Amino acid sequence: MTGQGESPERPPAPATAPGQALDDADRDRLRAAAAHAADRGVPLRALIETHLGRHCEAAPGDVVRRMRDVAIALTEGYERARGAAIRREEEIRHAFVDGLLSGPGDLGRMAELAHRVGFPLTGPHRVAVARAGAAFLASAPATRYVAEAMAAYGDESPSLVATKDGLLICVTAGDGAAVCEHFAAQVRRAAVRDSQVAVSRPRPGANGVVHSFREARETLELADRLGVPRPVVHASDLLVFQVLGRDRAAITDLVATVLGGLEQARGGPGLLLETLGAYFDSGCAHTVTARRLGLSVRAVSYRIARVRTLTGYDPALPDQRYALQTATLGARLLNWPAQPLQPPDG
């Protein structure tokens, strides 16, 4: 759209003779002209005046003026009322989504709003939260694009799109993740740079939406802290980190106890900790670990042996491997050794 107040292009002469009904080709041209005018921001009054004058040249001037005045008055009245209705619908929708994300409060009122917007409150729901380099605004083109794409996606799994605290949020009905994946795809197609989407686990009812929203936000924050590069992160993928993070004192103590010996390594614990992380991510396979790190298998074996010597924990033994792996995950969560371990209070 180039701006408001542009003049409409001069329309071509109608194919039919004056006094005859418009044929299909004329109607198609008028529809195309109207769509083009809307894209350019041409006022409807100017569009009607131009095309009435062009298509009614043979009619008396007073008749054309009367037709124009009637058409414009009817159109303006209709559009004014329609615009007010759309604004009311948007206000209702915004109040409903805000209530869902903040806590349903008056369930009777929420049920009434749910009926108005056509969104089921019962059954499971998922919440997807998108973050980008710039805050999402309700009036931004990217937000409108995603909202329109989700509205056109289908009625089998209704969804609601809204902005909150600079995030773009999609609440979906149903326990499947396909709608949330589609939402993430639309965020990327909207040319949003540096975007990442977190998807919650499904939970039932209106109260479940609040918990799912909180979980999706926490997943985004956790993915940022852990440096997870994936454009779509499911809360279930980071569940172990969420569990570990709930008792920071315990995980700090575990990291210090199990991995503290790595600080004696030449150059610090960084290289050995990186090797441990790749080793566990590779299913404890030396060959795969070597490929991931760009090392020889012999170098990986040497580093694992150093871990065993410095920590006293052997990753080849199941019980000690579990302690090492949990501590390695905890170190990633605490950003250790880049950040020093904070001793528990007291």
N, C-alpha and C positions, 0 to 999 in steps of 0.2 A: 504494500500500500504506500503510495507516494505522498499522501497527505489529504487533508480535508479541503473541499471547495474547488477541486479541479473541474474543468468544463468537460462535458461528454464529447466524444468524437462524433463528427457528423455522420449519421447513419446512412447506409446505402439506400437507394430507392427500392421500395417494395417490388417484389416480382409480380404481384397481382395488379391489375388495373384498378384505378380509383373506383370506389363504390362496391368492389367485390370483397368477399371475405378473405382473410389472410389464409394462405396455404401453409402446409407443414414447414416448408423451407423458411417462410417469413417468421413463423413462430420460433423455429430453432435459432434464427439469427437474432431475434429479440431476446431470447433467453441468454444467448452467449453475450450479447451486448450488456445485458443487466449484470451478469456475473463479472464481466470485465470492468464495468463501472464500479461495482462494489469493491473489487480489488484495488482500484485506483483512488477510492475515497470520493467518488463523484456524488454530490447530494442527490437524493431521490427526486426532489422537485425539479432540478435541472434535467435529469434523465427523462422524466415524464414529459416536460415541456418540449424537449428536443424531438423525442420520438412521436409524440402526438402531432406536433407540427409537420413532421416529415411524412407521416402515414395518413394524415387527414388534410392534405393540401387542398383537396377538392371541396371540402366541407366549408360552410360559412364560418367566418372568423368568430362570431359570437358563440356558435355551437362548439367550436374547438375550445374556446376559453372556458365555457361552462363544463365541458368534459374534463378539461385539465383541472379546474378548481375542485370538482367533485372527486376526481381520482386522488389528488394531492391531499385533500381534507380527510378522505377515508383512510388513506395510507398512513398519514401522520398520526391520526387518532389510534389506529390499530397498532402501529409501531410503538407509540408512547405507552399504551396499555401493556403491550407485549414486553417491552423493556422493563416496565415496573414489575411484571409478573416474574420475569427472569431474575431480576434483582432480589425479589422476595424468596424465590427458590434457592438462590445462592446463599442468602442469609440463613435460611433454614438448614441448608446442607452444611454450611460452615459451623453453625451452632451444634449440629448433630455430631460432626466429626470432632470438634473441639471437646464436646462432652465425652465422647468415647475415649479420647486420648488422655483426658484429664481425670476421668472417673465418672461413671454414669450418673451418680447422684440420684435424682428422681427417676426411678425406672419407668414409672408411668409416663412421664413426659418424654423420656427417651424412646419408649415404645411408640408413642404418637409420632415423634419425628422420624423414627425408622420407617413407619408406614408411609409417611409423606415422601420420603426420598427413595422408597422401594428397596431398602436394605434389610436383610434378615438379621435380627439380633440373636436368635437362637442358633445353636449349632457351633461348630468350630470356626475360628477366624485366624488368619495370619496377618502380620504387619511387615511391610517392607519399608525401609528408610534409606533414602538416597542423600549422599553428601557430595558436594563438589567444591572446587576451588573458590567459587563465589557463592554467596547465599542464594537460595531459591526464594523468589518473590512471587506472590500470588498472581501478579499482573504480568509477569515476564513471559516472553514468547515460548521459552522452553517449557515452562510450567503448563501453559495452555496446550501446547502440542502433546505433552504426555497425558494430560487429563482427557483431551479429545480422543487420543488413541486408545486409552483404557475404556472410555465410554463406548467406543465402537467395537471393543473386543468380543463382546457377547454377553448374554444374560444368564448363562448357566452358572457362572461364578461372579456375582456382582462385586464391584469394587468402588472405593471412594478415594479420591486423590485430593490432598490438601498440603499446605505449607505450614510449618511450625518451627520457630526458632532457627530459621534459615535452612531447614531440612525439607525435603520433599517426601511425603508419606503416602503410602498406598495401603488401605485396609481392605482385605479381601475376605469374602465368605467362602468357607470350605477349607478342607485340610490339605488340599493339593498345593504344590509349589509352582505349578505351571503359570498361574496368573502373576505371581510375584516375579518369576523369570521374565515374563512378557513385559512387565513394568520396567525391569532393569534394562531390557533391550530398548525400550522406548526412550529411557533416559540417555542411553548412549546415542541413539539416532537423533536426539534433539541437539546433538553437537555440544553436549555439556562436557567440558574438559575436566580431567582429573576426578571423574565421578566414581563413586563406589557405593554399592547397595548391600545392605544387610537384611537378611530375611529371618524372621522369628520362627519358632516352632508353633504349631497350631494349638490354640486353647479355646475352650467353650465359653460362650456367653459374652455379655458386655464387659464384665470384669476381666475376662480373659484378654480383651483388646488392650486394656491398660497395661497388663503384665507383658503382653507381646510387644507393645510399643517400647516399653522400658528395656526389654531384652534386646530388641533390634538396635536401639541406641547404644546400649552397652557393648554389643557386638561390634558396632562401627568403631567405637572408641578403643576397644581391645585390638581390633585389626590394625588400627593406626599405630598403637603402641608396639605391636609385634612386627610391624612392617609387612603385613600380609598383602601381596600385590594383586590378588584376584579381584576382578571387577564386581563379582557377586560372592558374598560370604554368608553362609548359613550359620545360624547360632549353634546348631548341633555340631558343626565342624570345630568350634572353639569351646565346646562345653567343658572340656577338661581344664582349660585355662580359667574359665569362670568359677569352677569349683575350687581350684587352687587359690584364686584371688580372694575368696571369701574369708580366708584366715591368713592374712599377710604375715602375722608374727610366726605362725607355724611354718609357712613356706620359706620365710627368710632363714629360720633356724635350720630347716632341712638343707637349703642351699649351702649355708655356711658349714654345716657338719659334713655333708657328703662331698662337696666340691671345693671346700676351702683349701685343701691341699694343692689344688692346681695353681694357686698363687705362687708356689715355689718354682714353677716352670720358668725356664729362661724366656724372657719377653712377656711374662704374665700368662694368665689362663686362657686368653682369647683363642689361640689356635687349637688348643686341645678341646676347648668347649665347642668350637665350631665343628671339629671332627666328631665329637660325641653326638651333636645334633644331627649331622648328616648320617652318621652310623645308625642311629635309631630310626630316622626317616627312611632309611634304605632297607629296613627289616633286618638290621644287624649283619648285612652282607658286605664283606670287605671289598669285593669287586665293584659292587654298585656304588659304595661309598667313595672308592677311588675315582670312579668315573665322574661322580658329582663334584668332587673337589679338584679334579684335574691332577690327581696324584698317582703314584704307583701303588700297587697293592702292598708292597713292602713298606712304603712310607706310612700308609694307614695302619698296618699292623704295629709298626713302631710307636705311633702315637697312642694307639689303644693300650699298648703295654705300658707306656708312660702314665696314662690315666690310672691304670691298675696300681702302679707303683706309688704314685703321689697321693691317691685317695684311699687306697686300701680296699676299694670296691672293684670286683671283677665282673664286667658285663657278660662274661660267658656263663655265670651262675645266675639262674632265674631270679632268686630273691634279691640278690645284689644288683642285677640288671634293672629290676623294677625301681629300686631306690635311686639308681643313677639316672634312669630315664625321667622319673618324676622330678628329681632335682634339676635336670637339664631343662625341662619345661618351665620349672619355677624360675630358673635363671633368665630364661627368655622373657618371662612375664615381668620380672623385676628389672630387666635391662641391665643385668650384671654380666660382665664386670664394668661396663661403661658407667654405670651408677653404683657407688659403693653401697653395700648392704647396710640398712638402718637397723640398729639393735632394737629389739622390742622394748616398749615402755616398761618402766618399773624394774 
